[in-house]
Amino acid sequence: MYLGIDFGTSGARACVIADGGEIDAFERVDFGPVEDYEAAGVWQEALFSVITAIPRGSRRRIKALALDATSGTVLACDEAANPMHPPLMYHDTRASAEAAAIARAGGADSPAASPSSGLAKMLWLKRHLGLERARLYLNQADWLTALLSDRVGLSDYHNALKMGFDVETLEWPPWVEYLADVDYLPQVLAPGSPIARIARPRASDLGLSPDCLVRAGTTDSIAAFIAAGVSEPGEAVTSLGSTLVLKLLSARRVESAEYGVYSHWYGDLWLAGGASNAGGRVLRQHFADSEIEALSQKIDPETDSGLDYYPLPAPGERFPYNDPHLPPRLTPRPPERHRFLHGLLEGLARIEALGYQRLRDLGASPLTAVASSGGGAGNPVYTRIRARLLKVPVSTARQQEAAYGAACLARDGTDLFPRLEHV
């Protein structure tokens, strides 16, 4: 058996799979919104709780595990992985001055040149808090993995990308070493690399085999992409949650800080992505979930609604347009509720199509197929509208849980990404 653990913003999920990919067990622990000062303790408790929730027979058969978590959440730690300050969360943008310094040193298109990047948070912690005892700066997945392996100071190159790691040379660039000090930077491994057998005290406490191998992890969005089973250039995964998140496999690397676009190394390919502020959140401002389902049955997905909406939940967009003041466009509003919903669904599908065209314009591989995950993937009318506007086949992702993708990483290791023998 192989264990994948996914840490989101409000809970942890654990998925155990067999060699053939069959799900043996799935558990979750919800912790909801937490205050920053208590986050690390809540995460540790949730990690141990979600593992011990797995049936004992399955736990004892787990051969390897891997973990994913939110990208850009950073902890300042001592050499024993004890947090010296509350974590700076993935959406924290206080490090604007640090981001400007990163842009000057590494270029404006660097994935680290953002106030929410891991490197910007690291520099903010170092410069503003004077943490003399903090010797390591770890991503959330790095820290949680260290709790299980007792190997501190390791990361994977998916999580390390926003810390400035160069995935083409597989080194920390000199400008990152200058800004951050190499002594504080984690050692970077390929996702899925073997780290160590689980620490013996942890194995005993959690009911895991002492031979269970802990592997280097990945980010939550990439784990969800792995779960979808997409593998060829031009194939993509759209997450239809509160926001629209697009991930496209590309033969070329594309970067654009202006549009929040960056690429992860994915074996011999690149995983290019962008995220719009539009999505399910705007639908829930106007409809209950049950109403969306009922009204969708009155919509002809092959017919244009005649409504030109840009459905944002509030002013501001980041991708495929970059305009912090872009207003929502939700007029004219027809009296029939199903026609209004039709216009909203079409508007979201147009934004998705524009997003993939933006990636293409930046140099990514042209779109050939889309797998869907998230709540919107279950609406067949919305799926047909999207297929009409995207002009490619649209399907539901094979698996939609990031924990499943992490379990595949635990099973396959670096074999999941071709041509990594040199890493």
C-alpha positions as CSV (number, residue, x, y, z in Angstrom):
1,M,0.0,0.0,0.0
2,Y,1.0,3.6,-0.6
3,L,0.0,6.7,1.4
4,G,-0.6,10.2,0.0
5,I,-1.4,13.1,2.4
6,D,-2.8,16.4,1.2
7,F,-2.8,19.5,3.3
8,G,-5.3,22.2,2.2
9,T,-6.3,25.4,3.8
10,S,-9.0,23.8,6.0
11,G,-8.1,20.2,6.5
12,A,-5.9,17.2,5.7
13,R,-6.8,14.2,3.6
14,A,-5.1,10.8,3.5
15,C,-5.5,8.3,0.6
16,V,-4.1,4.8,0.6
17,I,-3.8,3.0,-2.8
18,A,-2.7,-0.4,-3.9
19,D,-0.1,-1.2,-6.6
20,G,-2.7,-1.0,-9.3
21,G,-4.1,2.4,-8.1
22,E,-7.2,1.1,-6.4
23,I,-8.2,3.1,-3.4
24,D,-7.9,1.1,-0.2
25,A,-8.7,3.8,2.4
26,F,-9.6,7.5,2.4
27,E,-9.7,9.6,5.5
28,R,-10.0,13.3,6.3
29,V,-9.5,15.6,9.3
30,D,-11.0,19.1,9.1
31,F,-9.6,21.9,11.2
32,G,-11.2,25.0,9.5
33,P,-9.7,28.4,9.6
34,V,-6.9,28.8,12.2
35,E,-5.1,31.7,13.6
36,D,-1.5,32.0,12.4
37,Y,0.0,31.7,15.8
38,E,-1.6,28.2,16.3
39,A,-1.3,26.9,12.8
40,A,1.8,24.8,13.2
41,G,0.4,23.0,16.2
42,V,-2.9,22.4,14.4
43,W,-1.1,21.0,11.3
44,Q,1.0,18.6,13.4
45,E,-2.0,17.3,15.2
46,A,-4.0,16.9,12.0
47,L,-1.1,15.1,10.3
48,F,-0.9,12.5,13.0
49,S,-4.7,12.3,13.4
50,V,-5.3,11.6,9.7
51,I,-2.7,8.9,9.6
52,T,-4.1,7.1,12.7
53,A,-7.6,7.4,11.2
54,I,-6.5,4.9,8.5
55,P,-7.6,1.3,9.5
56,R,-4.7,-0.4,11.3
57,G,-4.4,-3.2,8.8
58,S,-3.9,-0.8,6.0
59,R,-1.4,1.3,8.0
60,R,0.9,-1.6,8.7
61,R,1.0,-2.4,5.0
62,I,2.1,1.1,3.8
63,K,5.4,0.8,2.0
64,A,6.0,4.5,1.2
65,L,4.3,7.8,1.7
66,A,4.5,11.3,0.2
67,L,2.9,14.6,1.2
68,D,1.6,17.7,-0.6
69,A,0.7,21.1,0.8
70,T,0.0,24.7,-0.1
71,S,2.6,26.4,-2.2
72,G,4.3,29.5,-0.7
73,T,3.5,28.8,3.0
74,V,6.8,29.3,4.9
75,L,8.0,28.4,8.4
76,A,11.1,29.8,10.1
77,C,12.6,26.9,12.1
78,D,15.6,25.9,14.2
79,E,17.7,23.0,13.2
80,A,15.3,20.6,14.9
81,A,12.3,21.9,12.8
82,N,10.8,23.8,15.8
83,P,8.9,26.9,14.4
84,M,10.4,30.1,15.7
85,H,7.5,32.3,14.4
86,P,3.9,31.7,13.2
87,P,3.9,30.5,9.6
88,L,3.5,33.1,6.8
89,M,0.6,31.7,4.9
90,Y,0.4,31.2,1.1
91,H,-1.8,34.3,0.6
92,D,0.3,36.6,2.8
93,T,1.5,39.6,0.8
94,R,3.3,41.7,3.4
95,A,6.7,41.2,1.7
96,S,6.3,43.7,-1.1
97,A,9.7,45.4,-0.5
98,E,11.4,42.0,-0.5
99,A,9.6,41.1,-3.8
100,A,10.9,44.3,-5.4
101,A,14.4,43.4,-4.4
102,I,14.0,39.9,-5.8
103,A,12.7,41.3,-9.1
104,R,15.8,43.6,-9.4
105,A,18.1,40.7,-8.7
106,G,16.4,37.8,-10.5
107,G,14.2,39.5,-13.1
108,A,10.6,40.6,-13.0
109,D,9.4,37.2,-14.5
110,S,11.0,35.1,-11.7
111,P,8.3,33.0,-9.9
112,A,9.9,34.3,-6.7
113,A,9.3,38.0,-7.6
114,S,6.0,38.2,-5.9
115,P,5.1,39.3,-2.3
116,S,3.4,35.9,-1.8
117,S,6.5,33.9,-2.9
118,G,8.4,31.7,-0.5
119,L,11.6,33.7,-1.0
120,A,9.9,37.0,-0.3
121,K,8.5,35.6,2.9
122,M,11.8,34.2,3.9
123,L,13.5,37.6,3.4
124,W,10.8,39.4,5.3
125,L,11.2,37.0,8.3
126,K,15.0,37.4,8.3
127,R,15.0,41.2,7.9
128,H,12.1,42.2,10.1
129,L,12.0,39.7,12.9
130,G,15.6,39.1,13.8
131,L,15.1,35.4,14.3
132,E,18.6,34.6,15.5
133,R,17.7,31.0,16.3
134,A,16.0,30.4,12.9
135,R,18.4,28.5,10.8
136,L,16.0,27.0,8.2
137,Y,13.1,28.3,6.1
138,L,10.8,25.5,5.0
139,N,7.7,25.2,2.9
140,Q,4.7,23.7,4.6
141,A,5.2,20.3,2.8
142,D,8.9,20.3,3.8
143,W,8.1,20.9,7.4
144,L,5.4,18.2,7.6
145,T,7.6,15.7,5.8
146,A,10.4,16.4,8.3
147,L,8.0,15.6,11.2
148,L,7.7,12.1,9.8
149,S,11.3,11.5,8.6
150,D,13.3,13.5,11.2
151,R,15.3,14.7,8.2
152,V,15.2,18.5,8.4
153,G,16.2,21.0,5.7
154,L,15.0,19.1,2.6
155,S,12.6,20.3,-0.1
156,D,11.4,19.4,-3.6
157,Y,11.9,21.5,-6.7
158,H,8.1,22.0,-7.1
159,N,7.9,23.7,-3.7
160,A,11.3,25.3,-4.1
161,L,10.4,27.1,-7.3
162,K,8.9,30.1,-5.5
163,M,11.9,30.2,-3.3
164,G,14.0,31.0,-6.4
165,F,15.4,27.5,-7.2
166,D,16.5,27.1,-10.8
167,V,14.9,23.9,-12.1
168,E,16.9,24.0,-15.3
169,T,20.3,24.1,-13.7
170,L,19.1,22.3,-10.5
171,E,20.9,24.9,-8.4
172,W,20.2,27.9,-6.2
173,P,21.1,30.8,-8.5
174,P,23.9,33.1,-7.1
175,W,21.5,36.0,-6.7
176,V,19.3,33.8,-4.4
177,E,22.3,32.8,-2.4
178,Y,23.3,36.4,-2.1
179,L,19.9,37.6,-0.9
180,A,19.0,34.6,1.3
181,D,22.3,33.2,2.5
182,V,22.9,29.6,1.3
183,D,23.1,28.3,4.9
184,Y,19.4,29.0,5.3
185,L,18.2,27.4,2.1
186,P,16.9,23.8,2.0
187,Q,18.6,21.0,0.0
188,V,16.4,20.4,-3.0
189,L,15.4,16.9,-4.3
190,A,13.3,15.7,-7.2
191,P,9.6,15.2,-6.1
192,G,9.3,11.5,-5.1
193,S,12.9,11.1,-4.2
194,P,13.5,8.7,-1.2
195,I,14.4,10.7,1.9
196,A,14.5,8.1,4.7
197,R,12.6,5.4,6.5
198,I,10.0,6.9,8.8
199,A,11.5,7.9,12.2
200,R,11.2,4.9,14.6
201,P,9.3,6.9,17.3
202,R,6.8,8.1,14.7
203,A,6.3,4.6,13.3
204,S,5.5,3.3,16.7
205,D,3.2,6.2,17.6
206,L,1.3,6.1,14.3
207,G,1.1,2.3,13.8
208,L,3.2,2.4,10.6
209,S,5.8,-0.1,9.6
210,P,9.3,1.0,10.5
211,D,10.3,0.1,6.9
212,C,7.8,2.7,5.5
213,L,9.8,5.0,3.1
214,V,9.2,8.8,3.3
215,R,9.5,10.5,-0.1
216,A,10.0,14.1,-1.1
217,G,6.6,15.7,-1.8
218,T,5.1,18.3,-4.1
219,T,2.6,21.2,-4.1
220,D,-1.2,20.7,-3.7
221,S,-2.0,21.8,-7.3
222,I,0.6,19.5,-8.8
223,A,-0.7,16.6,-6.7
224,A,-4.2,17.2,-8.1
225,F,-2.7,17.3,-11.6
226,I,-1.0,13.9,-11.0
227,A,-4.3,12.5,-9.8
228,A,-6.0,13.5,-13.1
229,G,-3.8,11.2,-15.1
230,V,-2.8,13.8,-17.8
231,S,0.5,13.1,-19.5
232,E,0.8,14.5,-23.1
233,P,1.8,18.1,-24.2
234,G,-1.4,20.1,-24.9
235,E,-3.4,18.2,-22.3
236,A,-4.6,20.3,-19.4
237,V,-6.5,20.2,-16.1
238,T,-9.0,22.9,-15.1
239,S,-9.9,23.1,-11.4
240,L,-13.5,24.4,-11.2
241,G,-13.6,25.5,-7.6
242,S,-14.2,28.9,-6.1
243,T,-11.7,30.2,-8.7
244,L,-10.6,28.9,-12.1
245,V,-7.1,27.3,-12.0
246,L,-5.6,26.2,-15.3
247,K,-2.7,23.8,-15.6
248,L,-1.3,22.9,-19.1
249,L,1.4,20.4,-20.0
250,S,3.7,22.2,-22.4
251,A,6.8,21.3,-24.4
252,R,8.1,24.8,-23.6
253,R,8.6,26.7,-20.4
254,V,6.5,29.9,-20.2
255,E,6.8,32.7,-17.5
256,S,4.9,36.0,-17.1
257,A,4.9,37.8,-13.8
258,E,2.4,40.2,-15.4
259,Y,-0.2,37.5,-15.6
260,G,0.9,35.3,-12.7
261,V,2.0,32.6,-15.1
262,Y,4.9,30.3,-14.3
263,S,6.0,26.8,-15.2
264,H,6.9,23.8,-13.0
265,W,9.4,21.2,-14.3
266,Y,7.4,18.0,-15.0
267,G,9.9,15.4,-16.2
268,D,10.7,16.2,-19.8
269,L,7.8,18.7,-20.0
270,W,6.7,21.9,-18.3
271,L,3.5,22.5,-16.4
272,A,2.3,26.0,-17.1
273,G,-0.5,27.5,-15.1
274,G,-2.6,30.6,-14.3
275,A,-5.5,31.4,-12.0
276,S,-8.5,33.6,-12.6
277,N,-10.5,35.3,-9.8
278,A,-13.7,34.1,-11.6
279,G,-15.2,30.7,-10.7
280,G,-17.8,29.0,-8.5
281,R,-17.7,31.8,-5.9
282,V,-19.5,34.2,-8.2
283,L,-22.2,31.5,-9.0
284,R,-22.9,31.1,-5.2
285,Q,-23.4,34.9,-4.9
286,H,-26.6,34.4,-7.0
287,F,-27.6,30.7,-6.8
288,A,-27.7,27.9,-4.2
289,D,-26.1,24.6,-5.4
290,S,-29.4,22.9,-5.7
291,E,-30.8,25.8,-7.8
292,I,-27.8,25.6,-10.2
293,E,-28.5,21.9,-10.7
294,A,-32.2,22.4,-11.4
295,L,-31.8,25.5,-13.6
296,S,-29.1,23.8,-15.7
297,Q,-31.6,21.3,-17.0
298,K,-33.4,24.2,-18.7
299,I,-30.3,25.3,-20.6
300,D,-29.5,24.3,-24.1
301,P,-25.6,24.1,-24.0
302,E,-25.3,24.1,-27.7
303,T,-27.0,27.5,-28.1
304,D,-25.3,30.8,-27.3
305,S,-27.0,32.8,-24.5
306,G,-26.5,36.1,-26.2
307,L,-25.1,37.5,-22.9
308,D,-21.6,38.9,-22.8
309,Y,-20.7,38.5,-19.1
310,Y,-17.3,38.6,-17.3
311,P,-18.4,37.1,-14.0
312,L,-16.1,38.2,-11.3
313,P,-17.2,38.0,-7.6
314,A,-15.6,41.5,-7.0
315,P,-13.6,44.0,-9.0
316,G,-10.1,42.8,-9.9
317,E,-8.6,40.1,-12.2
318,R,-5.2,38.5,-12.5
319,F,-5.5,36.1,-15.4
320,P,-6.1,36.0,-18.3
321,Y,-6.2,39.8,-17.9
322,N,-4.1,41.6,-15.3
323,D,-6.3,44.4,-14.0
324,P,-6.8,44.9,-10.2
325,H,-9.7,47.2,-11.0
326,L,-11.5,45.2,-13.7
327,P,-15.2,45.4,-12.8
328,P,-17.6,42.4,-13.0
329,R,-19.8,42.5,-16.1
330,L,-23.2,41.0,-15.2
331,T,-25.6,43.0,-17.3
332,P,-28.1,43.0,-18.9
333,R,-29.8,40.6,-16.6
334,P,-32.7,38.7,-18.1
335,P,-35.8,38.0,-15.9
336,E,-35.5,34.2,-16.4
337,R,-33.2,32.7,-13.8
338,H,-32.0,29.9,-16.1
339,R,-31.0,32.4,-18.8
340,F,-29.0,34.4,-16.2
341,L,-27.2,31.2,-15.2
342,H,-26.6,30.3,-18.8
343,G,-24.8,33.6,-19.3
344,L,-22.7,33.1,-16.2
345,L,-21.7,29.6,-17.2
346,E,-20.8,30.9,-20.7
347,G,-18.8,33.8,-19.2
348,L,-16.8,31.4,-17.1
349,A,-16.1,29.1,-20.1
350,R,-15.0,32.1,-22.1
351,I,-12.5,33.1,-19.4
352,E,-11.2,29.5,-19.4
353,A,-10.8,29.6,-23.2
354,L,-9.0,33.0,-23.0
355,G,-6.7,31.6,-20.3
356,Y,-5.6,28.7,-22.4
357,Q,-5.1,31.1,-25.3
358,R,-3.0,33.4,-23.1
359,L,-0.8,30.4,-22.3
360,R,-0.5,29.7,-26.0
361,D,0.3,33.3,-26.8
362,L,3.1,33.1,-24.2
363,G,4.6,30.1,-26.0
364,A,3.0,27.1,-24.4
365,S,1.8,24.0,-26.4
366,P,-1.6,24.4,-28.0
367,L,-4.5,23.0,-26.1
368,T,-5.7,19.5,-27.2
369,A,-7.9,18.2,-24.3
370,V,-9.1,19.3,-20.8
371,A,-9.7,17.1,-17.8
372,S,-11.9,18.8,-15.2
373,S,-11.8,18.6,-11.4
374,G,-13.6,20.5,-8.6
375,G,-17.3,21.0,-8.0
376,G,-18.1,22.4,-11.5
377,A,-16.9,19.2,-13.1
378,G,-20.1,17.4,-12.0
379,N,-22.4,19.7,-14.1
380,P,-22.9,18.0,-17.6
381,V,-24.5,21.2,-19.1
382,Y,-21.5,23.3,-18.0
383,T,-19.2,20.7,-19.4
384,R,-20.9,20.8,-22.8
385,I,-20.8,24.6,-22.8
386,R,-17.0,24.5,-22.1
387,A,-16.4,21.9,-24.8
388,R,-18.2,24.1,-27.3
389,L,-16.1,27.2,-26.4
390,L,-12.8,25.5,-25.8
391,K,-13.1,23.5,-29.1
392,V,-11.4,20.5,-27.6
393,P,-12.6,17.3,-25.8
394,V,-13.6,18.0,-22.1
395,S,-13.8,15.1,-19.6
396,T,-13.9,14.6,-15.9
397,A,-10.5,13.9,-14.3
398,R,-9.7,10.3,-13.5
399,Q,-9.3,11.2,-9.8
400,Q,-9.9,14.6,-8.3
401,E,-8.3,14.3,-4.9
402,A,-4.8,15.7,-4.5
403,A,-4.2,13.0,-1.8
404,Y,-4.6,10.4,-4.6
405,G,-1.9,12.2,-6.6
406,A,0.4,12.2,-3.6
407,A,-0.2,8.5,-3.2
408,C,0.8,7.9,-6.8
409,L,4.0,9.9,-6.0
410,A,4.6,7.6,-3.0
411,R,4.2,4.6,-5.2
412,D,6.1,5.6,-8.3
413,G,8.7,8.0,-6.9
414,T,10.7,9.8,-9.5
415,D,9.6,7.3,-12.1
416,L,6.4,9.4,-12.2
417,F,8.4,12.0,-14.1
418,P,10.4,10.7,-17.0
419,R,14.1,11.5,-17.6
420,L,15.0,12.4,-14.1
421,E,17.8,9.9,-13.6
422,H,20.4,12.7,-13.5
423,V,18.7,14.5,-10.6
